[in-house]
Amino acid sequence: MTHTPQTGLPTPLVSVDWLAAHLDHPQLVILDAHMPPPGTTAPAEAALQIPGARRFDFDGRIKAPDTTLPHMLPTPELFNREVQALGIQQQSLIVVYDRIGLFSAPRAWWMFRAMGHAQVAVLDGGLPAWQAAGHPLAAVADYQGPQGNFVARLQPGLFCDADTVHSALVSGRRPVVDARSAERFAGLVPEPRAGLRCGHMPGALNLPFATLQQAGHMKPLADLQQQFSALLGNQTAPIFSCGSGVTACILALAAELAGYDQLTVYDGSWSEWGADPARPVVSERVTD
């Protein structure tokens, strides 16, 4: 997929000051796409939000229902039903944030892109940056407005399955980049989800998502370009993986900002690959 110029949104990543200056835009929709990191205790729902924000719960609601894998991409029909209920229109300018900084919001961004909606961006720094800048907050409230008219147009190739990843690894035609920490990639620490083997796919590269960030914000463009160039060299069309298809989308966002295209996220990620004994795993862990 080539980069699509965005009319109304300056880039796929917007600042809190940009959002504050456009809060009254008639087409603006703000989505809270918070998901707690796996292995942590989920906190109580937030009492405050960015004014007008609507809850986009891809972990508990807007996901494929008939799978044991976490928050898999739903069908276009389910996606339509859920986002129309949030009042999202075909012409909406969507800004997505999370409550950590830059963690789960890129997953919602990539989901909308996969459903054919280019007018979507991630809030750099999320709710912490919004609060730190002194911008207003409002009490959390369910959306009560009119139904939206959003219609998904699924974009093949933005998400992929395990067989596509396997083919890429075997052929070497596309790099596979894992967003997990170096310790998890090497298999030196347990996975936060039960039942998963430790290690990584043979031939995969490692680019921990945290190395693309600084104090909850995305690093400057020049830094992102240097990191991807050092990792990928002349390779193109990367496939991104992680623990469950969430932080892989941080890499997709950073890669798009850095000028890469033909980007794909492995939806099942390690939650699928690491649980399947038929899939090969490389680990640096020494066992007795």
GUVEXKE-801475 format. One record per residue (C-alpha): x, y, z; residue number from 1; chain. Coordinates in nm, 4 decimals, decimal comma. Example, Ala and Ser with C-alpha at 12.3 -4.5 7.8 and 13.67 -1.06 7.14 Angstrom:
! residues 2
+----------+----------+----------+------+-------+
:     east :    north :       up : resi : chain :
+----------+----------+----------+------+-------+
:   1,2300 :  -0,4500 :   0,7800 :    1 :     A :
:   1,3670 :  -0,1060 :   0,7140 :    2 :     A :
+----------+----------+----------+------+-------+
END
This chain:
! residues 288
+----------+----------+----------+------+-------+
:     east :    north :       up : resi : chain :
+----------+----------+----------+------+-------+
:   0,0000 :   0,0000 :   0,0000 :    1 :     A :
:   0,1363 :   0,3412 :  -0,0913 :    2 :     A :
:   0,1162 :   0,6373 :   0,1417 :    3 :     A :
:  -0,2141 :   0,8199 :   0,1023 :    4 :     A :
:  -0,2062 :   1,1994 :   0,1435 :    5 :     A :
:  -0,4478 :   1,3010 :   0,4157 :    6 :     A :
:  -0,6722 :   1,6022 :   0,3631 :    7 :     A :
:  -0,7574 :   1,7614 :   0,6967 :    8 :     A :
:  -0,5113 :   1,5622 :   0,9043 :    9 :     A :
:  -0,1519 :   1,6846 :   0,8690 :   10 :     A :
:   0,0157 :   1,3443 :   0,9150 :   11 :     A :
:  -0,0725 :   1,0036 :   1,0630 :   12 :     A :
:   0,0611 :   1,1394 :   1,3945 :   13 :     A :
:  -0,0777 :   1,4641 :   1,5413 :   14 :     A :
:   0,0273 :   1,6655 :   1,8443 :   15 :     A :
:  -0,1891 :   1,7529 :   2,1419 :   16 :     A :
:  -0,1665 :   2,1191 :   2,0481 :   17 :     A :
:  -0,2960 :   2,0425 :   1,6977 :   18 :     A :
:  -0,5865 :   1,8480 :   1,8463 :   19 :     A :
:  -0,6667 :   2,1218 :   2,0980 :   20 :     A :
:  -0,6788 :   2,3761 :   1,8156 :   21 :     A :
:  -0,9234 :   2,1591 :   1,6177 :   22 :     A :
:  -1,1579 :   2,0340 :   1,8911 :   23 :     A :
:  -1,4483 :   2,2203 :   1,7332 :   24 :     A :
:  -1,3925 :   2,0841 :   1,3827 :   25 :     A :
:  -1,7343 :   1,9524 :   1,2703 :   26 :     A :
:  -1,5911 :   1,6332 :   1,1220 :   27 :     A :
:  -1,3550 :   1,5504 :   1,4085 :   28 :     A :
:  -1,4090 :   1,2273 :   1,6035 :   29 :     A :
:  -1,1807 :   1,1453 :   1,8977 :   30 :     A :
:  -1,1501 :   0,7809 :   2,0014 :   31 :     A :
:  -1,0116 :   0,6397 :   2,3261 :   32 :     A :
:  -0,8505 :   0,3094 :   2,2215 :   33 :     A :
:  -0,6883 :   0,2257 :   2,5532 :   34 :     A :
:  -0,5834 :  -0,1328 :   2,6274 :   35 :     A :
:  -0,3746 :  -0,2239 :   2,9326 :   36 :     A :
:  -0,0480 :  -0,4036 :   2,8526 :   37 :     A :
:  -0,0718 :  -0,7842 :   2,8833 :   38 :     A :
:   0,0368 :  -0,9197 :   3,2183 :   39 :     A :
:  -0,0731 :  -0,6070 :   3,4039 :   40 :     A :
:  -0,3756 :  -0,5587 :   3,6226 :   41 :     A :
:  -0,6347 :  -0,3686 :   3,4263 :   42 :     A :
:  -0,7129 :  -0,0436 :   3,6094 :   43 :     A :
:  -1,0622 :   0,0826 :   3,6599 :   44 :     A :
:  -1,2068 :   0,2715 :   3,3665 :   45 :     A :
:  -1,0832 :   0,6278 :   3,3526 :   46 :     A :
:  -1,3048 :   0,8956 :   3,5041 :   47 :     A :
:  -1,1775 :   1,1676 :   3,2706 :   48 :     A :
:  -1,1203 :   1,1854 :   2,8977 :   49 :     A :
:  -1,0427 :   1,4292 :   2,6194 :   50 :     A :
:  -1,3666 :   1,6243 :   2,5639 :   51 :     A :
:  -1,6009 :   1,4424 :   2,3290 :   52 :     A :
:  -1,3976 :   1,1223 :   2,3141 :   53 :     A :
:  -1,5762 :   0,7955 :   2,2353 :   54 :     A :
:  -1,4585 :   0,4551 :   2,3566 :   55 :     A :
:  -1,3131 :   0,2311 :   2,0846 :   56 :     A :
:  -1,2751 :  -0,1019 :   2,2635 :   57 :     A :
:  -1,0916 :  -0,3284 :   2,0203 :   58 :     A :
:  -0,9807 :  -0,5601 :   2,3002 :   59 :     A :
:  -1,3249 :  -0,6413 :   2,4394 :   60 :     A :
:  -1,5782 :  -0,5525 :   2,1734 :   61 :     A :
:  -1,4609 :  -0,4522 :   1,8249 :   62 :     A :
:  -1,2866 :  -0,7793 :   1,7457 :   63 :     A :
:  -1,3451 :  -1,1173 :   1,5821 :   64 :     A :
:  -1,5750 :  -1,3140 :   1,8157 :   65 :     A :
:  -1,5037 :  -1,6739 :   1,7137 :   66 :     A :
:  -1,1366 :  -1,7177 :   1,7969 :   67 :     A :
:  -0,9232 :  -1,7846 :   2,1025 :   68 :     A :
:  -0,6691 :  -1,5292 :   1,9808 :   69 :     A :
:  -0,6909 :  -1,1828 :   2,1394 :   70 :     A :
:  -0,8486 :  -0,8855 :   1,9575 :   71 :     A :
:  -0,8249 :  -1,0195 :   1,6027 :   72 :     A :
:  -0,9510 :  -0,7956 :   1,3230 :   73 :     A :
:  -1,3304 :  -0,8362 :   1,2898 :   74 :     A :
:  -1,5257 :  -0,8713 :   0,9693 :   75 :     A :
:  -1,6164 :  -0,5497 :   0,7876 :   76 :     A :
:  -1,9801 :  -0,6135 :   0,8837 :   77 :     A :
:  -1,9048 :  -0,6238 :   1,2568 :   78 :     A :
:  -1,6718 :  -0,3257 :   1,2251 :   79 :     A :
:  -1,9393 :  -0,1256 :   1,0434 :   80 :     A :
:  -2,1985 :  -0,2004 :   1,3074 :   81 :     A :
:  -1,9745 :  -0,0978 :   1,5961 :   82 :     A :
:  -1,8303 :   0,2200 :   1,4480 :   83 :     A :
:  -2,1627 :   0,3359 :   1,3091 :   84 :     A :
:  -2,2954 :   0,3059 :   1,6659 :   85 :     A :
:  -2,0146 :   0,5455 :   1,7636 :   86 :     A :
:  -2,1446 :   0,7984 :   1,5109 :   87 :     A :
:  -1,8503 :   0,7667 :   1,2747 :   88 :     A :
:  -1,9154 :   0,8983 :   0,9249 :   89 :     A :
:  -1,7505 :   0,8368 :   0,5910 :   90 :     A :
:  -1,6068 :   1,1896 :   0,6079 :   91 :     A :
:  -1,4975 :   1,1773 :   0,9750 :   92 :     A :
:  -1,1484 :   1,2928 :   1,0697 :   93 :     A :
:  -1,0523 :   1,0442 :   1,3397 :   94 :     A :
:  -0,7877 :   1,0987 :   1,6064 :   95 :     A :
:  -0,7122 :   0,8001 :   1,8291 :   96 :     A :
:  -0,5391 :   0,8099 :   2,1662 :   97 :     A :
:  -0,4625 :   0,5820 :   2,4583 :   98 :     A :
:  -0,4017 :   0,6412 :   2,8262 :   99 :     A :
:  -0,0383 :   0,5292 :   2,8353 :  100 :     A :
:   0,1143 :   0,7546 :   2,5726 :  101 :     A :
:   0,1797 :   0,5579 :   2,2575 :  102 :     A :
:   0,0818 :   0,1959 :   2,3082 :  103 :     A :
:  -0,2559 :   0,0709 :   2,1885 :  104 :     A :
:  -0,3829 :   0,3679 :   1,9840 :  105 :     A :
:  -0,1816 :   0,2696 :   1,6733 :  106 :     A :
:  -0,3732 :  -0,0599 :   1,6641 :  107 :     A :
:  -0,7016 :   0,1284 :   1,6230 :  108 :     A :
:  -0,5378 :   0,3529 :   1,3626 :  109 :     A :
:  -0,4259 :   0,0511 :   1,1605 :  110 :     A :
:  -0,7675 :  -0,1137 :   1,1915 :  111 :     A :
:  -0,9330 :   0,1904 :   1,0346 :  112 :     A :
:  -0,6700 :   0,1945 :   0,7618 :  113 :     A :
:  -0,7361 :  -0,1745 :   0,6964 :  114 :     A :
:  -1,1063 :  -0,0925 :   0,6666 :  115 :     A :
:  -1,0296 :   0,1682 :   0,4014 :  116 :     A :
:  -1,0426 :   0,4898 :   0,6054 :  117 :     A :
:  -0,7423 :   0,7155 :   0,5368 :  118 :     A :
:  -0,8607 :   1,0073 :   0,7513 :  119 :     A :
:  -0,7255 :   0,8747 :   1,0809 :  120 :     A :
:  -0,4287 :   0,9718 :   1,2971 :  121 :     A :
:  -0,2739 :   0,8845 :   1,6326 :  122 :     A :
:  -0,2360 :   1,1395 :   1,9122 :  123 :     A :
:   0,1340 :   1,1630 :   1,9952 :  124 :     A :
:   0,1807 :   1,1161 :   2,3683 :  125 :     A :
:  -0,1813 :   1,0235 :   2,4266 :  126 :     A :
:  -0,3756 :   1,1298 :   2,7333 :  127 :     A :
:  -0,0634 :   1,1921 :   2,9494 :  128 :     A :
:   0,0664 :   1,4471 :   2,6975 :  129 :     A :
:  -0,2780 :   1,6084 :   2,6732 :  130 :     A :
:  -0,2920 :   1,6477 :   3,0507 :  131 :     A :
:   0,0695 :   1,7642 :   3,0781 :  132 :     A :
:  -0,0016 :   2,0408 :   2,8252 :  133 :     A :
:  -0,2881 :   2,1673 :   3,0411 :  134 :     A :
:  -0,5594 :   2,0983 :   2,7860 :  135 :     A :
:  -0,9157 :   2,0465 :   2,9136 :  136 :     A :
:  -1,0610 :   1,7192 :   3,0353 :  137 :     A :
:  -1,4200 :   1,6041 :   3,0594 :  138 :     A :
:  -1,6080 :   1,3356 :   3,2495 :  139 :     A :
:  -1,6286 :   1,0034 :   3,0658 :  140 :     A :
:  -1,9694 :   0,9596 :   2,9044 :  141 :     A :
:  -2,1149 :   0,7101 :   2,6589 :  142 :     A :
:  -2,1773 :   0,8349 :   2,3082 :  143 :     A :
:  -2,5404 :   0,9441 :   2,2668 :  144 :     A :
:  -2,5341 :   1,1054 :   1,9232 :  145 :     A :
:  -2,6714 :   1,0038 :   1,5838 :  146 :     A :
:  -2,5802 :   0,6842 :   1,4004 :  147 :     A :
:  -2,2887 :   0,7053 :   1,1595 :  148 :     A :
:  -2,2788 :   0,6042 :   0,7954 :  149 :     A :
:  -1,9303 :   0,4512 :   0,7873 :  150 :     A :
:  -1,8870 :   0,1691 :   0,5353 :  151 :     A :
:  -1,5733 :  -0,0440 :   0,5503 :  152 :     A :
:  -1,3744 :  -0,1224 :   0,2368 :  153 :     A :
:  -1,1358 :  -0,3956 :   0,3476 :  154 :     A :
:  -0,7812 :  -0,3423 :   0,2199 :  155 :     A :
:  -0,6179 :  -0,6819 :   0,1585 :  156 :     A :
:  -0,2580 :  -0,6989 :   0,2668 :  157 :     A :
:  -0,2585 :  -0,4592 :   0,5604 :  158 :     A :
:  -0,3099 :  -0,7564 :   0,7908 :  159 :     A :
:  -0,1820 :  -1,1076 :   0,7177 :  160 :     A :
:  -0,1905 :  -1,4605 :   0,8564 :  161 :     A :
:   0,0760 :  -1,7081 :   0,9740 :  162 :     A :
:   0,1122 :  -1,8736 :   0,6340 :  163 :     A :
:   0,1992 :  -1,5399 :   0,4739 :  164 :     A :
:   0,4612 :  -1,4808 :   0,7419 :  165 :     A :
:   0,6020 :  -1,8308 :   0,6953 :  166 :     A :
:   0,6331 :  -1,7752 :   0,3191 :  167 :     A :
:   0,8114 :  -1,4445 :   0,3757 :  168 :     A :
:   1,0577 :  -1,6042 :   0,6170 :  169 :     A :
:   1,1325 :  -1,8972 :   0,3876 :  170 :     A :
:   1,1636 :  -1,6958 :   0,0683 :  171 :     A :
:   1,3396 :  -1,3951 :   0,2200 :  172 :     A :
:   1,1429 :  -1,1693 :  -0,0122 :  173 :     A :
:   0,9995 :  -0,9624 :   0,2723 :  174 :     A :
:   1,1528 :  -0,8880 :   0,6133 :  175 :     A :
:   0,9581 :  -0,9880 :   0,9225 :  176 :     A :
:   1,0148 :  -0,7467 :   1,2121 :  177 :     A :
:   0,9224 :  -0,8337 :   1,5716 :  178 :     A :
:   0,8258 :  -0,5425 :   1,8001 :  179 :     A :
:   0,8706 :  -0,7297 :   2,1292 :  180 :     A :
:   1,1536 :  -0,6512 :   2,3713 :  181 :     A :
:   1,4989 :  -0,7934 :   2,3017 :  182 :     A :
:   1,4648 :  -1,0246 :   2,6022 :  183 :     A :
:   1,1342 :  -1,1692 :   2,4814 :  184 :     A :
:   1,2641 :  -1,1972 :   2,1262 :  185 :     A :
:   1,5654 :  -1,3947 :   2,2496 :  186 :     A :
:   1,3455 :  -1,6161 :   2,4672 :  187 :     A :
:   1,5254 :  -1,5144 :   2,7847 :  188 :     A :
:   1,2133 :  -1,4115 :   2,9762 :  189 :     A :
:   0,8662 :  -1,5685 :   2,9940 :  190 :     A :
:   0,5879 :  -1,4466 :   2,7708 :  191 :     A :
:   0,3172 :  -1,2464 :   2,9533 :  192 :     A :
:   0,0467 :  -1,4678 :   2,8018 :  193 :     A :
:   0,0226 :  -1,8244 :   2,9294 :  194 :     A :
:   0,0880 :  -2,1195 :   2,7014 :  195 :     A :
:   0,3308 :  -1,9523 :   2,4636 :  196 :     A :
:   0,6788 :  -2,0751 :   2,3826 :  197 :     A :
:   0,9691 :  -1,8365 :   2,4295 :  198 :     A :
:   1,1792 :  -1,7067 :   2,1426 :  199 :     A :
:   1,1190 :  -1,5838 :   1,7904 :  200 :     A :
:   1,0554 :  -1,6908 :   1,4327 :  201 :     A :
:   1,3652 :  -1,8112 :   1,2456 :  202 :     A :
:   1,4937 :  -1,5265 :   1,0309 :  203 :     A :
:   1,2877 :  -1,2532 :   1,1988 :  204 :     A :
:   1,4432 :  -0,9186 :   1,2879 :  205 :     A :
:   1,3935 :  -0,7400 :   1,6186 :  206 :     A :
:   1,2974 :  -0,3745 :   1,6618 :  207 :     A :
:   1,1499 :  -0,3262 :   2,0099 :  208 :     A :
:   0,8665 :  -0,0732 :   1,9904 :  209 :     A :
:   0,9982 :   0,1142 :   2,2950 :  210 :     A :
:   1,3168 :   0,2052 :   2,1047 :  211 :     A :
:   1,1070 :   0,4146 :   1,8656 :  212 :     A :
:   0,9745 :   0,6288 :   2,1491 :  213 :     A :
:   1,0981 :   0,8937 :   2,3842 :  214 :     A :
:   0,9003 :   0,9873 :   2,6965 :  215 :     A :
:   0,5773 :   0,8466 :   2,5525 :  216 :     A :
:   0,6164 :   1,0278 :   2,2196 :  217 :     A :
:   0,7367 :   0,9030 :   1,8836 :  218 :     A :
:   1,1007 :   0,9891 :   1,8189 :  219 :     A :
:   1,1849 :   1,2568 :   1,5604 :  220 :     A :
:   1,1549 :   1,1596 :   1,1956 :  221 :     A :
:   1,5323 :   1,1507 :   1,1358 :  222 :     A :
:   1,5769 :   0,9043 :   1,4223 :  223 :     A :
:   1,3010 :   0,6783 :   1,2884 :  224 :     A :
:   1,4513 :   0,6820 :   0,9412 :  225 :     A :
:   1,7943 :   0,5939 :   1,0795 :  226 :     A :
:   1,6592 :   0,3040 :   1,2860 :  227 :     A :
:   1,4653 :   0,1500 :   0,9995 :  228 :     A :
:   1,7510 :   0,2020 :   0,7529 :  229 :     A :
:   1,9982 :   0,0355 :   0,9893 :  230 :     A :
:   1,7645 :  -0,2605 :   1,0394 :  231 :     A :
:   1,6232 :  -0,3140 :   0,6911 :  232 :     A :
:   1,8965 :  -0,1911 :   0,4608 :  233 :     A :
:   1,7566 :  -0,2212 :   0,1084 :  234 :     A :
:   1,4731 :  -0,4527 :   0,2098 :  235 :     A :
:   1,1201 :  -0,3268 :   0,1518 :  236 :     A :
:   0,7577 :  -0,4194 :   0,2294 :  237 :     A :
:   0,8128 :  -0,5261 :   0,5916 :  238 :     A :
:   0,5733 :  -0,7456 :   0,7888 :  239 :     A :
:   0,5408 :  -0,6462 :   1,1548 :  240 :     A :
:   0,4718 :  -0,8848 :   1,4414 :  241 :     A :
:   0,4604 :  -0,8531 :   1,8210 :  242 :     A :
:   0,2844 :  -1,0288 :   2,1092 :  243 :     A :
:  -0,0744 :  -0,9996 :   1,9857 :  244 :     A :
:  -0,0850 :  -0,7536 :   1,6953 :  245 :     A :
:  -0,0934 :  -0,4326 :   1,9024 :  246 :     A :
:   0,2601 :  -0,2952 :   1,9300 :  247 :     A :
:   0,3354 :  -0,4196 :   1,5772 :  248 :     A :
:   0,1106 :  -0,1305 :   1,4744 :  249 :     A :
:   0,3485 :   0,1132 :   1,6485 :  250 :     A :
:   0,6142 :  -0,0108 :   1,4077 :  251 :     A :
:   0,3730 :   0,0283 :   1,1158 :  252 :     A :
:   0,3034 :   0,3875 :   1,2205 :  253 :     A :
:   0,6721 :   0,4678 :   1,2630 :  254 :     A :
:   0,7593 :   0,3041 :   0,9303 :  255 :     A :
:   0,4927 :   0,5032 :   0,7472 :  256 :     A :
:   0,6202 :   0,8243 :   0,9041 :  257 :     A :
:   0,9717 :   0,7238 :   0,7939 :  258 :     A :
:   0,8548 :   0,6905 :   0,4347 :  259 :     A :
:   0,8048 :   0,3153 :   0,3946 :  260 :     A :
:   0,5051 :   0,1643 :   0,2200 :  261 :     A :
:   0,3578 :  -0,1816 :   0,1493 :  262 :     A :
:   0,3359 :  -0,2350 :   0,5255 :  263 :     A :
:   0,1661 :  -0,5390 :   0,6780 :  264 :     A :
:   0,0812 :  -0,6417 :   1,0357 :  265 :     A :
:   0,0672 :  -1,0085 :   1,1324 :  266 :     A :
:  -0,2633 :  -1,0130 :   1,3189 :  267 :     A :
:  -0,2141 :  -1,3279 :   1,5253 :  268 :     A :
:   0,1498 :  -1,2417 :   1,6030 :  269 :     A :
:   0,3232 :  -1,4384 :   1,8800 :  270 :     A :
:  -0,0085 :  -1,5283 :   2,0450 :  271 :     A :
:  -0,0691 :  -1,7501 :   1,7421 :  272 :     A :
:   0,2809 :  -1,8474 :   1,6316 :  273 :     A :
:   0,4154 :  -1,9160 :   1,9813 :  274 :     A :
:   0,1197 :  -2,1391 :   2,0676 :  275 :     A :
:   0,1405 :  -2,3542 :   1,7525 :  276 :     A :
:   0,3888 :  -2,6439 :   1,7908 :  277 :     A :
:   0,3982 :  -2,6806 :   1,4126 :  278 :     A :
:   0,5619 :  -2,3371 :   1,3773 :  279 :     A :
:   0,9418 :  -2,3215 :   1,4272 :  280 :     A :
:   1,0873 :  -2,1176 :   1,7115 :  281 :     A :
:   1,4424 :  -2,0016 :   1,7816 :  282 :     A :
:   1,5425 :  -1,9359 :   2,1446 :  283 :     A :
:   1,8645 :  -1,8369 :   2,3161 :  284 :     A :
:   1,7458 :  -1,9827 :   2,6452 :  285 :     A :
:   1,9704 :  -2,2588 :   2,7731 :  286 :     A :
:   1,7767 :  -2,5538 :   2,9158 :  287 :     A :
:   1,9020 :  -2,8479 :   3,1172 :  288 :     A :
+----------+----------+----------+------+-------+
END
